[in-house]
Amino acid sequence: MTVSLPLVFVLGVIAWAAIKFLGVRMWVAVVIALLGFWLSHTFLAPVIESGTRSGVGVVNGDNR
């Protein structure tokens, strides 16, 4: 059975769990989210996207 979840949803669940169970403060999660947003507007964005797609492909077993 294949389940398809958006990566944003998975990361949101991980962030919620970190805040709820690990005691991470909300402002730290917001700062990390803002850092990711700002990083997406730099020259590193294509490299990050390519690496993320490759990682997801490895986890899913895509052989393209």
PDB file of N, CA, C and O in Angstrom:
ATOM      1  N   MET A   1       0.839  -1.172   0.000  1.00  0.00           N
ATOM      2  CA  MET A   1       0.000   0.000   0.000  1.00  0.00           C
ATOM      3  C   MET A   1       0.889   1.242   0.000  1.00  0.00           C
ATOM      4  O   MET A   1       1.804   1.352   0.816  1.00  0.00           O
ATOM      5  N   THR A   2       0.629   2.152  -0.891  1.00  0.00           N
ATOM      6  CA  THR A   2       1.400   3.382  -0.995  1.00  0.00           C
ATOM      7  C   THR A   2       0.613   4.542  -0.403  1.00  0.00           C
ATOM      8  O   THR A   2      -0.561   4.744  -0.713  1.00  0.00           O
ATOM      9  N   VAL A   3       1.289   5.301   0.458  1.00  0.00           N
ATOM     10  CA  VAL A   3       0.685   6.483   1.053  1.00  0.00           C
ATOM     11  C   VAL A   3       1.495   7.685   0.580  1.00  0.00           C
ATOM     12  O   VAL A   3       2.721   7.694   0.683  1.00  0.00           O
ATOM     13  N   SER A   4       0.815   8.682   0.070  1.00  0.00           N
ATOM     14  CA  SER A   4       1.486   9.877  -0.416  1.00  0.00           C
ATOM     15  C   SER A   4       1.176  11.046   0.515  1.00  0.00           C
ATOM     16  O   SER A   4       0.020  11.444   0.663  1.00  0.00           O
ATOM     17  N   LEU A   5       2.226  11.593   1.145  1.00  0.00           N
ATOM     18  CA  LEU A   5       2.085  12.740   2.042  1.00  0.00           C
ATOM     19  C   LEU A   5       2.985  13.874   1.558  1.00  0.00           C
ATOM     20  O   LEU A   5       4.127  13.630   1.169  1.00  0.00           O
ATOM     21  N   PRO A   6       2.494  15.086   1.577  1.00  0.00           N
ATOM     22  CA  PRO A   6       3.360  16.211   1.237  1.00  0.00           C
ATOM     23  C   PRO A   6       4.471  16.367   2.294  1.00  0.00           C
ATOM     24  O   PRO A   6       4.248  16.162   3.487  1.00  0.00           O
ATOM     25  N   LEU A   7       5.659  16.731   1.825  1.00  0.00           N
ATOM     26  CA  LEU A   7       6.789  16.904   2.725  1.00  0.00           C
ATOM     27  C   LEU A   7       6.512  17.983   3.760  1.00  0.00           C
ATOM     28  O   LEU A   7       6.963  17.876   4.901  1.00  0.00           O
ATOM     29  N   VAL A   8       5.779  19.017   3.380  1.00  0.00           N
ATOM     30  CA  VAL A   8       5.444  20.098   4.313  1.00  0.00           C
ATOM     31  C   VAL A   8       4.613  19.556   5.476  1.00  0.00           C
ATOM     32  O   VAL A   8       4.815  19.956   6.623  1.00  0.00           O
ATOM     33  N   PHE A   9       3.687  18.657   5.187  1.00  0.00           N
ATOM     34  CA  PHE A   9       2.866  18.051   6.241  1.00  0.00           C
ATOM     35  C   PHE A   9       3.726  17.242   7.203  1.00  0.00           C
ATOM     36  O   PHE A   9       3.565  17.345   8.419  1.00  0.00           O
ATOM     37  N   VAL A  10       4.631  16.443   6.667  1.00  0.00           N
ATOM     38  CA  VAL A  10       5.514  15.623   7.510  1.00  0.00           C
ATOM     39  C   VAL A  10       6.386  16.517   8.391  1.00  0.00           C
ATOM     40  O   VAL A  10       6.542  16.250   9.583  1.00  0.00           O
ATOM     41  N   LEU A  11       6.950  17.567   7.816  1.00  0.00           N
ATOM     42  CA  LEU A  11       7.784  18.479   8.602  1.00  0.00           C
ATOM     43  C   LEU A  11       6.954  19.220   9.649  1.00  0.00           C
ATOM     44  O   LEU A  11       7.444  19.497  10.744  1.00  0.00           O
ATOM     45  N   GLY A  12       5.714  19.539   9.322  1.00  0.00           N
ATOM     46  CA  GLY A  12       4.824  20.185  10.289  1.00  0.00           C
ATOM     47  C   GLY A  12       4.532  19.285  11.471  1.00  0.00           C
ATOM     48  O   GLY A  12       4.503  19.747  12.611  1.00  0.00           O
ATOM     49  N   VAL A  13       4.315  18.004  11.212  1.00  0.00           N
ATOM     50  CA  VAL A  13       4.082  17.040  12.296  1.00  0.00           C
ATOM     51  C   VAL A  13       5.323  16.904  13.164  1.00  0.00           C
ATOM     52  O   VAL A  13       5.216  16.823  14.388  1.00  0.00           O
ATOM     53  N   ILE A  14       6.494  16.878  12.550  1.00  0.00           N
ATOM     54  CA  ILE A  14       7.742  16.792  13.315  1.00  0.00           C
ATOM     55  C   ILE A  14       7.919  18.046  14.170  1.00  0.00           C
ATOM     56  O   ILE A  14       8.319  17.948  15.330  1.00  0.00           O
ATOM     57  N   ALA A  15       7.626  19.220  13.613  1.00  0.00           N
ATOM     58  CA  ALA A  15       7.738  20.464  14.378  1.00  0.00           C
ATOM     59  C   ALA A  15       6.753  20.473  15.541  1.00  0.00           C
ATOM     60  O   ALA A  15       7.111  20.863  16.653  1.00  0.00           O
ATOM     61  N   TRP A  16       5.509  20.044  15.293  1.00  0.00           N
ATOM     62  CA  TRP A  16       4.510  19.991  16.366  1.00  0.00           C
ATOM     63  C   TRP A  16       4.963  19.049  17.474  1.00  0.00           C
ATOM     64  O   TRP A  16       4.841  19.375  18.655  1.00  0.00           O
ATOM     65  N   ALA A  17       5.485  17.883  17.101  1.00  0.00           N
ATOM     66  CA  ALA A  17       5.950  16.919  18.101  1.00  0.00           C
ATOM     67  C   ALA A  17       7.128  17.470  18.897  1.00  0.00           C
ATOM     68  O   ALA A  17       7.225  17.243  20.103  1.00  0.00           O
ATOM     69  N   ALA A  18       8.019  18.191  18.226  1.00  0.00           N
ATOM     70  CA  ALA A  18       9.164  18.778  18.931  1.00  0.00           C
ATOM     71  C   ALA A  18       8.709  19.824  19.933  1.00  0.00           C
ATOM     72  O   ALA A  18       9.245  19.907  21.038  1.00  0.00           O
ATOM     73  N   ILE A  19       7.719  20.623  19.549  1.00  0.00           N
ATOM     74  CA  ILE A  19       7.203  21.645  20.463  1.00  0.00           C
ATOM     75  C   ILE A  19       6.463  20.985  21.628  1.00  0.00           C
ATOM     76  O   ILE A  19       6.631  21.377  22.783  1.00  0.00           O
ATOM     77  N   LYS A  20       5.654  19.995  21.316  1.00  0.00           N
ATOM     78  CA  LYS A  20       4.803  19.357  22.322  1.00  0.00           C
ATOM     79  C   LYS A  20       5.590  18.464  23.279  1.00  0.00           C
ATOM     80  O   LYS A  20       5.402  18.548  24.493  1.00  0.00           O
ATOM     81  N   PHE A  21       6.466  17.611  22.751  1.00  0.00           N
ATOM     82  CA  PHE A  21       7.088  16.576  23.566  1.00  0.00           C
ATOM     83  C   PHE A  21       8.542  16.850  23.945  1.00  0.00           C
ATOM     84  O   PHE A  21       9.007  16.360  24.974  1.00  0.00           O
ATOM     85  N   LEU A  22       9.261  17.615  23.145  1.00  0.00           N
ATOM     86  CA  LEU A  22      10.662  17.877  23.436  1.00  0.00           C
ATOM     87  C   LEU A  22      10.893  19.216  24.123  1.00  0.00           C
ATOM     88  O   LEU A  22      12.010  19.518  24.542  1.00  0.00           O
ATOM     89  N   GLY A  23       9.852  20.007  24.236  1.00  0.00           N
ATOM     90  CA  GLY A  23       9.973  21.286  24.923  1.00  0.00           C
ATOM     91  C   GLY A  23      10.622  22.381  24.102  1.00  0.00           C
ATOM     92  O   GLY A  23      11.105  23.368  24.657  1.00  0.00           O
ATOM     93  N   VAL A  24      10.642  22.222  22.782  1.00  0.00           N
ATOM     94  CA  VAL A  24      11.181  23.278  21.930  1.00  0.00           C
ATOM     95  C   VAL A  24      10.218  24.461  21.992  1.00  0.00           C
ATOM     96  O   VAL A  24       9.007  24.291  21.848  1.00  0.00           O
ATOM     97  N   ARG A  25      10.749  25.635  22.201  1.00  0.00           N
ATOM     98  CA  ARG A  25       9.890  26.818  22.302  1.00  0.00           C
ATOM     99  C   ARG A  25       9.376  27.217  20.925  1.00  0.00           C
ATOM    100  O   ARG A  25      10.026  26.995  19.903  1.00  0.00           O
ATOM    101  N   MET A  26       8.200  27.806  20.934  1.00  0.00           N
ATOM    102  CA  MET A  26       7.545  28.191  19.687  1.00  0.00           C
ATOM    103  C   MET A  26       8.391  29.182  18.897  1.00  0.00           C
ATOM    104  O   MET A  26       8.447  29.093  17.670  1.00  0.00           O
ATOM    105  N   TRP A  27       9.050  30.122  19.567  1.00  0.00           N
ATOM    106  CA  TRP A  27       9.832  31.121  18.846  1.00  0.00           C
ATOM    107  C   TRP A  27      10.998  30.474  18.104  1.00  0.00           C
ATOM    108  O   TRP A  27      11.407  30.967  17.053  1.00  0.00           O
ATOM    109  N   VAL A  28      11.538  29.379  18.634  1.00  0.00           N
ATOM    110  CA  VAL A  28      12.626  28.683  17.945  1.00  0.00           C
ATOM    111  C   VAL A  28      12.104  28.063  16.648  1.00  0.00           C
ATOM    112  O   VAL A  28      12.767  28.130  15.613  1.00  0.00           O
ATOM    113  N   ALA A  29      10.918  27.462  16.709  1.00  0.00           N
ATOM    114  CA  ALA A  29      10.318  26.888  15.503  1.00  0.00           C
ATOM    115  C   ALA A  29      10.027  27.962  14.463  1.00  0.00           C
ATOM    116  O   ALA A  29      10.217  27.735  13.268  1.00  0.00           O
ATOM    117  N   VAL A  30       9.569  29.123  14.904  1.00  0.00           N
ATOM    118  CA  VAL A  30       9.291  30.222  13.981  1.00  0.00           C
ATOM    119  C   VAL A  30      10.579  30.729  13.339  1.00  0.00           C
ATOM    120  O   VAL A  30      10.608  30.991  12.137  1.00  0.00           O
ATOM    121  N   VAL A  31      11.636  30.867  14.124  1.00  0.00           N
ATOM    122  CA  VAL A  31      12.925  31.320  13.584  1.00  0.00           C
ATOM    123  C   VAL A  31      13.449  30.323  12.553  1.00  0.00           C
ATOM    124  O   VAL A  31      13.962  30.730  11.511  1.00  0.00           O
ATOM    125  N   ILE A  32      13.330  29.032  12.826  1.00  0.00           N
ATOM    126  CA  ILE A  32      13.790  28.013  11.881  1.00  0.00           C
ATOM    127  C   ILE A  32      12.968  28.083  10.591  1.00  0.00           C
ATOM    128  O   ILE A  32      13.523  27.967   9.498  1.00  0.00           O
ATOM    129  N   ALA A  33      11.659  28.269  10.712  1.00  0.00           N
ATOM    130  CA  ALA A  33      10.804  28.388   9.525  1.00  0.00           C
ATOM    131  C   ALA A  33      11.175  29.621   8.706  1.00  0.00           C
ATOM    132  O   ALA A  33      11.240  29.555   7.478  1.00  0.00           O
ATOM    133  N   LEU A  34      11.418  30.739   9.378  1.00  0.00           N
ATOM    134  CA  LEU A  34      11.822  31.957   8.667  1.00  0.00           C
ATOM    135  C   LEU A  34      13.169  31.779   7.988  1.00  0.00           C
ATOM    136  O   LEU A  34      13.370  32.257   6.872  1.00  0.00           O
ATOM    137  N   LEU A  35      14.088  31.101   8.647  1.00  0.00           N
ATOM    138  CA  LEU A  35      15.394  30.839   8.044  1.00  0.00           C
ATOM    139  C   LEU A  35      15.229  30.020   6.768  1.00  0.00           C
ATOM    140  O   LEU A  35      15.881  30.305   5.763  1.00  0.00           O
ATOM    141  N   GLY A  36      14.369  29.011   6.797  1.00  0.00           N
ATOM    142  CA  GLY A  36      14.114  28.224   5.598  1.00  0.00           C
ATOM    143  C   GLY A  36      13.486  29.050   4.495  1.00  0.00           C
ATOM    144  O   GLY A  36      13.824  28.890   3.322  1.00  0.00           O
ATOM    145  N   PHE A  37      12.565  29.940   4.869  1.00  0.00           N
ATOM    146  CA  PHE A  37      11.926  30.815   3.885  1.00  0.00           C
ATOM    147  C   PHE A  37      12.956  31.730   3.234  1.00  0.00           C
ATOM    148  O   PHE A  37      12.979  31.871   2.011  1.00  0.00           O
ATOM    149  N   TRP A  38      13.795  32.343   4.034  1.00  0.00           N
ATOM    150  CA  TRP A  38      14.816  33.248   3.487  1.00  0.00           C
ATOM    151  C   TRP A  38      15.857  32.485   2.672  1.00  0.00           C
ATOM    152  O   TRP A  38      16.341  32.981   1.654  1.00  0.00           O
ATOM    153  N   LEU A  39      16.198  31.289   3.118  1.00  0.00           N
ATOM    154  CA  LEU A  39      17.177  30.476   2.402  1.00  0.00           C
ATOM    155  C   LEU A  39      16.649  30.075   1.023  1.00  0.00           C
ATOM    156  O   LEU A  39      17.427  29.884   0.089  1.00  0.00           O
ATOM    157  N   SER A  40      15.335  29.948   0.901  1.00  0.00           N
ATOM    158  CA  SER A  40      14.763  29.551  -0.387  1.00  0.00           C
ATOM    159  C   SER A  40      14.898  30.642  -1.447  1.00  0.00           C
ATOM    160  O   SER A  40      14.684  30.380  -2.630  1.00  0.00           O
ATOM    161  N   HIS A  41      15.244  31.843  -1.044  1.00  0.00           N
ATOM    162  CA  HIS A  41      15.420  32.944  -1.992  1.00  0.00           C
ATOM    163  C   HIS A  41      16.893  33.229  -2.282  1.00  0.00           C
ATOM    164  O   HIS A  41      17.225  34.297  -2.797  1.00  0.00           O
ATOM    165  N   THR A  42      17.772  32.294  -1.961  1.00  0.00           N
ATOM    166  CA  THR A  42      19.186  32.467  -2.229  1.00  0.00           C
ATOM    167  C   THR A  42      19.611  31.563  -3.377  1.00  0.00           C
ATOM    168  O   THR A  42      18.794  30.834  -3.941  1.00  0.00           O
ATOM    169  N   PHE A  43      20.876  31.614  -3.712  1.00  0.00           N
ATOM    170  CA  PHE A  43      21.412  30.778  -4.776  1.00  0.00           C
ATOM    171  C   PHE A  43      21.451  29.304  -4.380  1.00  0.00           C
ATOM    172  O   PHE A  43      21.651  28.445  -5.238  1.00  0.00           O
ATOM    173  N   LEU A  44      21.265  28.997  -3.100  1.00  0.00           N
ATOM    174  CA  LEU A  44      21.294  27.607  -2.640  1.00  0.00           C
ATOM    175  C   LEU A  44      19.979  26.867  -2.860  1.00  0.00           C
ATOM    176  O   LEU A  44      19.933  25.646  -2.712  1.00  0.00           O
ATOM    177  N   ALA A  45      18.918  27.575  -3.206  1.00  0.00           N
ATOM    178  CA  ALA A  45      17.592  26.964  -3.345  1.00  0.00           C
ATOM    179  C   ALA A  45      17.569  25.798  -4.340  1.00  0.00           C
ATOM    180  O   ALA A  45      17.008  24.752  -4.014  1.00  0.00           O
ATOM    181  N   PRO A  46      18.152  25.929  -5.533  1.00  0.00           N
ATOM    182  CA  PRO A  46      18.127  24.787  -6.458  1.00  0.00           C
ATOM    183  C   PRO A  46      18.886  23.571  -5.919  1.00  0.00           C
ATOM    184  O   PRO A  46      18.480  22.430  -6.142  1.00  0.00           O
ATOM    185  N   VAL A  47      19.966  23.817  -5.224  1.00  0.00           N
ATOM    186  CA  VAL A  47      20.738  22.712  -4.650  1.00  0.00           C
ATOM    187  C   VAL A  47      19.934  22.005  -3.560  1.00  0.00           C
ATOM    188  O   VAL A  47      19.929  20.777  -3.482  1.00  0.00           O
ATOM    189  N   ILE A  48      19.259  22.784  -2.725  1.00  0.00           N
ATOM    190  CA  ILE A  48      18.441  22.208  -1.655  1.00  0.00           C
ATOM    191  C   ILE A  48      17.281  21.417  -2.256  1.00  0.00           C
ATOM    192  O   ILE A  48      16.983  20.315  -1.796  1.00  0.00           O
ATOM    193  N   GLU A  49      16.634  21.960  -3.264  1.00  0.00           N
ATOM    194  CA  GLU A  49      15.507  21.262  -3.894  1.00  0.00           C
ATOM    195  C   GLU A  49      15.969  19.961  -4.545  1.00  0.00           C
ATOM    196  O   GLU A  49      15.306  18.932  -4.416  1.00  0.00           O
ATOM    197  N   SER A  50      17.083  20.002  -5.230  1.00  0.00           N
ATOM    198  CA  SER A  50      17.611  18.803  -5.871  1.00  0.00           C
ATOM    199  C   SER A  50      17.978  17.741  -4.833  1.00  0.00           C
ATOM    200  O   SER A  50      17.689  16.558  -5.014  1.00  0.00           O
ATOM    201  N   GLY A  51      18.610  18.171  -3.759  1.00  0.00           N
ATOM    202  CA  GLY A  51      18.972  17.232  -2.695  1.00  0.00           C
ATOM    203  C   GLY A  51      17.755  16.630  -2.017  1.00  0.00           C
ATOM    204  O   GLY A  51      17.746  15.446  -1.679  1.00  0.00           O
ATOM    205  N   THR A  52      16.729  17.445  -1.818  1.00  0.00           N
ATOM    206  CA  THR A  52      15.500  16.945  -1.214  1.00  0.00           C
ATOM    207  C   THR A  52      14.820  15.936  -2.126  1.00  0.00           C
ATOM    208  O   THR A  52      14.365  14.887  -1.672  1.00  0.00           O
ATOM    209  N   ARG A  53      14.753  16.256  -3.418  1.00  0.00           N
ATOM    210  CA  ARG A  53      14.138  15.326  -4.374  1.00  0.00           C
ATOM    211  C   ARG A  53      14.925  14.015  -4.437  1.00  0.00           C
ATOM    212  O   ARG A  53      14.331  12.940  -4.518  1.00  0.00           O
ATOM    213  N   SER A  54      16.244  14.100  -4.402  1.00  0.00           N
ATOM    214  CA  SER A  54      17.059  12.886  -4.427  1.00  0.00           C
ATOM    215  C   SER A  54      16.843  12.054  -3.168  1.00  0.00           C
ATOM    216  O   SER A  54      16.728  10.830  -3.235  1.00  0.00           O
ATOM    217  N   GLY A  55      16.790  12.719  -2.034  1.00  0.00           N
ATOM    218  CA  GLY A  55      16.555  12.009  -0.773  1.00  0.00           C
ATOM    219  C   GLY A  55      15.203  11.321  -0.731  1.00  0.00           C
ATOM    220  O   GLY A  55      15.088  10.183  -0.276  1.00  0.00           O
ATOM    221  N   VAL A  56      14.174  12.023  -1.210  1.00  0.00           N
ATOM    222  CA  VAL A  56      12.842  11.433  -1.260  1.00  0.00           C
ATOM    223  C   VAL A  56      12.827  10.263  -2.245  1.00  0.00           C
ATOM    224  O   VAL A  56      12.176   9.248  -1.997  1.00  0.00           O
ATOM    225  N   GLY A  57      13.535  10.403  -3.347  1.00  0.00           N
ATOM    226  CA  GLY A  57      13.628   9.317  -4.315  1.00  0.00           C
ATOM    227  C   GLY A  57      14.301   8.081  -3.731  1.00  0.00           C
ATOM    228  O   GLY A  57      13.890   6.955  -4.012  1.00  0.00           O
ATOM    229  N   VAL A  58      15.328   8.288  -2.923  1.00  0.00           N
ATOM    230  CA  VAL A  58      16.007   7.165  -2.276  1.00  0.00           C
ATOM    231  C   VAL A  58      15.068   6.479  -1.289  1.00  0.00           C
ATOM    232  O   VAL A  58      15.000   5.251  -1.241  1.00  0.00           O
ATOM    233  N   VAL A  59      14.349   7.269  -0.508  1.00  0.00           N
ATOM    234  CA  VAL A  59      13.423   6.694   0.468  1.00  0.00           C
ATOM    235  C   VAL A  59      12.299   5.944  -0.229  1.00  0.00           C
ATOM    236  O   VAL A  59      11.906   4.865   0.215  1.00  0.00           O
ATOM    237  N   ASN A  60      11.779   6.506  -1.318  1.00  0.00           N
ATOM    238  CA  ASN A  60      10.685   5.870  -2.052  1.00  0.00           C
ATOM    239  C   ASN A  60      11.126   4.744  -2.953  1.00  0.00           C
ATOM    240  O   ASN A  60      10.295   3.963  -3.417  1.00  0.00           O
ATOM    241  N   GLY A  61      12.406   4.643  -3.210  1.00  0.00           N
ATOM    242  CA  GLY A  61      12.912   3.586  -4.071  1.00  0.00           C
ATOM    243  C   GLY A  61      12.757   3.861  -5.545  1.00  0.00           C
ATOM    244  O   GLY A  61      12.695   2.927  -6.345  1.00  0.00           O
ATOM    245  N   ASP A  62      12.693   5.139  -5.927  1.00  0.00           N
ATOM    246  CA  ASP A  62      12.602   5.501  -7.341  1.00  0.00           C
ATOM    247  C   ASP A  62      13.951   5.253  -7.998  1.00  0.00           C
ATOM    248  O   ASP A  62      14.993   5.633  -7.464  1.00  0.00           O
ATOM    249  N   ASN A  63      13.924   4.618  -9.149  1.00  0.00           N
ATOM    250  CA  ASN A  63      15.172   4.336  -9.863  1.00  0.00           C
ATOM    251  C   ASN A  63      15.172   5.049 -11.206  1.00  0.00           C
ATOM    252  O   ASN A  63      15.361   4.418 -12.246  1.00  0.00           O
ATOM    253  N   ARG A  64      14.962   6.350 -11.191  1.00  0.00           N
ATOM    254  CA  ARG A  64      14.948   7.113 -12.443  1.00  0.00           C
ATOM    255  C   ARG A  64      16.278   7.735 -12.702  1.00  0.00           C
ATOM    256  O   ARG A  64      16.454   8.416 -13.712  1.00  0.00           O
TER     257      ARG A  64
END
